[in-house]
């Protein structure tokens, strides 16, 4: 038999016939039906056919099938349980566990049968890109990433602005370790994402739940101010200094919760995040810089617990504080008077 390749562009592609070969993707014994997932941005993640525990793929042909290859990604759930694959006949060689959409793997089946039923096992999922029948071995291009920058890449003679704003380059990183340097400050995250700006949204970088975010400079850091979103019940810790929350952390992606790391007095500070932290803006203060904006005169001082102060950075860069129905500028002066 000649090579036949099945790809997926819509939910209708769950049932296909090509070159006398038919594939059927079904719910099987699973509680969740398979579906076609359209990517929100194909630059970041391709669209795919999504299969879950108990779902089946039935491949049949009038002629005996000799080999089948399934190219997939993301075969583990959030608890890292592997989503395996079993075959009703023949020999199936696993391509391994994939923990992200960019980590492509190939499961390979060999045998001689006119019908093979594949069933997903485990609580993970499979993001299937294509199925290759009786073709040459599929080779996945391996991209060797550039080494991440480290503190050794910082300029020891750099003079920091007052304060120093930090933002990522115009790049995209999804759900993995990353690091970047901006204004001679190293930002390192053990797992997170960097998302480019669009016409309607600002750029930001994430630290995923149960991972850490570290800021490193060549001079002792006095404080770090973070504008961004936090999840409900966010309660971080840091290895140097203390944390002051500047808003009600029960906001859930609706406001601009923020925090300040104070009294760091070290060239590096690591923030441990029990839940996701999304950073839209970061300002780092040094010993010669003014104190961080909080607390400001005229506004009740915040504590190490969430306060009722809501903090927002407007698109034009203006900082405003909302408290008890009133609006204040960064100096604590009530606006609109």
N, C-alpha and C positions, 0 to 999 in steps of 0.2 A: 504493500500500500504506500501511496505517496503521502508526504507530510500534509496534515490538515491542522489549521490553527483556528481556535475559537477565541474571539475577544468579546468584550461586553460594552455596550453603549447605552443600554436602557434595561428596564425590568423585563421587557419582552424577550431579551436575549437569554432568559433562563431556560427557554425551550428553543433549540436550534437544530437544524439538520444541514449538513454540508458534506459533500463528497461521499454520500451514502452513510455518514456517521451522524448519530443523533445524541444530543446531551439533554438531560432533564434535571433541573435543580429544583428540589422540593423541600418542604418543611420536615418531612419524615416524622420522627418521634419527638422532635424538639418543641419547646414551648414558644420559641421565637421564629417567625418565618424569615427566610432569606430575603434580601432586598438589594436593590441597586442604589448605591450612594453616589450622588452627584457632588463632586468636589466644590467647596466654596471658593477655591482658587487653585487652578491646576498647576500654578507655579510652585505651590507649597505641597500639594497632595493630589495625586491623580484620582479620578473617579474609579469605582471598583464594584464588583459583585461581592456582597457581604454575607458570609455564612456563619451560623452559630451552632451550638451544641445540638446534636441530633439531626441536623440538616443533611440531606443526601445529594450526591451528584451521580446520576446514572448515565453511563456511556454505553451505547450499543451500536452494532454494525453487522451487516450481513457477512462480511469477512472477519476473520479472527483478528482481534487487536493484539499488537505485539508490545508496544510501549506507549505510555501516557506520561506526560510531564505537566505538572500544575505549578505555575509561577504565582506566588502569593507573598503577602506581608502581614504583619501584625497578627501573630498567632497566639498571643497571650493576653489574658485579662489583666485588670489592675492588680489583682493579687498574684500575678505572675504564674498562674496555673496554665500549663501548656494546653493549647487546643490541638489535639492530635488528629490523625486521620487513619481510618481503617479501610481495607479493601475486601470485598466479598470473595475474591479469588486472586491468584497470582501472588507476586512478591512486591511489596511496597517499601521503598527506601526513603526515610524521612530526610528532608532538607534541613531540619533543625528548628529551633525556636526563633521567631522574629518578634522584636519588641517595639518596632515602629514601622510606619508605612515605607520608609526609605531603606529598610533592611530586607531586601528581596531574597527569597529562598525558593528552592525547587524541590518538590516531592516527585519521585520517579517510580512508576509502576512498570513491571515487566511480566509477561506471561503469554498465554494464548487462549483468548476467550472472545465470544461475540457480545458479551455483556459484562460490565464491571460496575458494581455499586460502591461508591465511596461514602463513608459516614464520618461526620465530625464528632470527635470525642473530647471530653474536657470542657471547662467553662470559658475558654477563650473564644476567639473568633478568627476567621480567615478573610482577608481582603484579596480576592482572587483577581488577577489581571488578565491571565490568558491560560488556555489549556492547549497543549501541543500533542497531537496524535501521530505516532509513528514518524517522528522527525529526528533530526540530529540533536545531540545533547544541547540543552539550553545553557548558554554561558551568561552569567550575571556579571556585568562590568563592576569591578570593585574600585571605588573611589577612595584614594588614600587622602585623608583630610590634612590640611596644613596644621602644623603644631600650634597649640594655643599659646598666646603670649603669657609671660610670667612676670613677676616682680623684677627680674633681672633686665627686662626690656624697658624699664622706667628710667628717665633721665634724672640723675641725682642733683643736677644743677637747675632744674626747672623751677621757675617762680610762679606760684599758683595765684590765679585771680582771686578776688574777694567777693563772694565765695566762688567756688569752682563748680560749674554745672557739668553734669555727666550725661551723655546720650550715646546710644550705639550707632555704628555706621549704618548706611542704608543697605542692610543685608537681611537675610532671613535664616533663622535657626529654629528647628522644631523639636521640642521634647528631648533635649540631650545636653550634655555638658558644653558650656561655652565660656569664652572669655574675650574681653575687648578692652582697649585702652583709649580713653578720651581725656584730653587735657592732663596727661601724665597721671591719670588715676586708673588703676587696673580694677575692672569689675570681673569677678569670677563666680560662676554659678555651677553647682554640681549637677543640676538638671533643670532646664527651663527652656524658654523660647524667646526669640527676638522677632518682632513683627514690623515690617516696613509701614511707613505712613501711606495713606491713600488720600483721595480727594475729600473723603468724608471723615476719616479717622486719623488720629495722631499715632506716631510710632511709639512703641513701648517694649519693655522686656519683662519677662516673667521669671519668678522662682517657683517651681512646682512644690506641691505639698510634701513635707518631710524631707526637704533638701535645704541647702544653705546658699547664701549670697554674701560674697566677701568684697569689701572695698579696701584697696591698698594704695598708699601714696609713699613719697619719699620724705615727707615731713609728718610729724605727729598730727593726727586728725583730732580735732576738738569735737566735732559733731557732724552728723549726716541727716539731712532732711529729705524725706521721701514723699512725693506726690503720687498717688495711685489708688488702686482698688484693693481691698482685702475681702476675703470670704467671711461668712458669719463665724463667730466665736474664734476669731484670729487672736492668738496670744503668743507672740514671738519671744525669743530670747537672744541676747547677744553676748559675746565673750569678753567685751570691754565696754564699760559705761553702762548706762541705763536707757530704757525706752520710755518715751512719753507719747501716748496716743493723742491725736489732735482732733478726733472726731468719734462719733459713735460707731464702733466696729460692727454693729448689727446691720449696718447698711450692707446690702449684698449686690454689688455691681450697679448700684443706682446713684451713688454720690461720688465724692472724691475723698474717701478716707485717707488719712496720712499719719505719719509718725516722725519723730525725731529721735535719733540716737545721741545722747548727751554724755559729756565727760568721758569721751573715748580715750583720749590721751595716749594714743598708740598709732603707729604707722599703718595698722591694719585692723579692721573690725569685721567680724563674721556674724551675720544674722541668720538664725535658725528659724525656719518657717514651718509651722505645723499645718498650715493651709496655704493655698496659692497666694502669692503677692505679685501684683501687677504694678510696675513702675513706669509712670509717664514722665516723671522728672525727678532728678536727684541733685541735691546741692551739698557739697562737702565743705565744711568750715575748718580752718586751721587756727593755730594759736594766735596769729596776728589778725585774723578776721573778726568782724563783729560777731556777737552772739547770734545763734540761730533765731529765726523770727519768733519763735515761741519760747516762753510766754512773752507777750507784748504788753506794754502799759495800757491799761484801759480794758483789758480782757482778763477774766479770771484765770489764774494760772492752772495749767493742766497738771494731772498727776500721772502716776504710772498705771492708772486704770483709764479706760475709755471715758472721755468727757462728752458733754453735749455740744462742743464746739465743732462746727462743720467748716471745712477748709477747702477752697477751690481756687485753681489757677485757670484764669481765662485764657482764650486763645491768643490774645494780644500780650500775654505775659503778666497781666495785672493779677495780683494776689488779693483775694477777698476772704473775709471770715464771716460766717453766719452764726449768730448766737441769739437765742430767745427772740427770734423774729426780726432781729436787727442786723444790719450789714456794716462791717468795719473794714478799713483798709489795713495794709500790712503794719502800719504804725499804731493801730488800735483806735484810730479816729473813726467815729460813726459817719457813714457815707449818706449822702442825700440831705444833709443839713445845710 
